[in-house]
Amino acid sequence: MTEGPSLIRGLEGVVAAETRLCDLDGKNGRLAYGGYDIDELARHAAFEEVAYLLWHGELPRPAELAELKSALAAARQIPGDLSQGFRLMPRATDPMRALQAAVAILGMHDPDATDNSQAANRRKAARLTSQLATAICAHHRARSGKEPIPPSTDLSHAANFLYMLTGERPSAVIAKAFDASLTLYAEHEMNASTFTTRVITSTQSDLHSAVAGGVGALKGPLHGGAGEAVMRTLMEIGEVANVDAFSDQALATKRRLMGFGHRVYKAGDPRAAILRGMAEEACRQSGQFKWYEMAVKLHARINAAKGLIPNVDFYSAPLFYSLGIPVDLFTPVIAAGRIAGWTANIIEQHDDNRLIRPRGEYTGPGRRPWFPIDKR
């Protein structure tokens, strides 16, 4: 056994970095980016404003926001060889695996790829935020046997994503709901994928390499994959009338239901409450209100029986589904929001870097003698 501090499994509660980006109050169920409450940002700010806040530390002035929107729109195209690569991938390729490959390929084309200065990282952050959205939609179109839809230059970041995915320009209500969901997923302190990007960055690796690692971490069902699991549960239930029987069976068999509880929040996830209202409106407008009704009823049954509170992924599932987003794209959509926070953390790590290198507590055999192979 090694000498030193005692083991803390999962690094729970360990403070690994100072950050100006995210103020997460788990005890009281509050969240703020750069001092601004998440509720105000989700309801009133555009995703582009939130990205600027994370990258620069302040909300943009009108000219600064216009400049960022112009830069994001100009960067929406992806290289032709990446589009061709999507067509060559097996149709059954997991979208997150395709996205991880896409980030690496985009790094090969970025003119600032190996420049880790703050200015270069901000330029890369803006380019990759736009390109990531285009890559997600282009891969989905390719695996569906369809041609990609070229990005529009006159739509917001959120509206353009839905346009490239479906070919239809979303209504203002739908675009705002999706924009707010990107904001709610944009940043969340030292979650597994963000911590991964900071570990990679601490080696003085580059932004694209760090983001590719973040995509890999987000892919897991205990992190970004939870929303997909929630929607598959709702689809398994099928109808509102089936929720009670399903709940009884799930509780009796101690089935684990994704979308409930959180490692940090003890008084509820503030993002879930915001998404609940947006999911209600979006599901009603899209004619798929049953998914919202099922979620609300399942929430009530599980909360009454176990005292569990939904997290952000619970109500994002019916919201995303009502917007026409395929279930296996839920996690890539989270990445399309979290890219703002990942890149902001990468910038912050480079600005005050120290190699992240924790220790492990050895539990194997004690020191023992070596024997040649003929004597073992």
Secondary structure by P-SEA (a helix, b strand, c coil): ccccccccccccccccccccccccccccbbbbcccccaaaaaccccaaaaaaaaaccccccaaaaaaaaaaaaaaccccaaaaaaaaaccccccaaaaaaaaaaaaaaaccccccccaaaaaaaaaaaaaaaaaaaaaaaaaaaccccccccccccaaaaaaaaaccccccaaaaaaaaaaaaaaccccccaaaaaaaaaaaacccaaaaaaaaaaaaccccccaaaaaaaaaaaaaccccaaaaaaaaaaaaccccccccccccccccaaaaaaaaaaaaaaaaaccaaaaaaaaaaaaaaaaaccccccaaaaaaaaaaaacccccaaaaaaaaaaaaaaaaaaaaaaaccccbbbbbbbccccbbbbbccccc
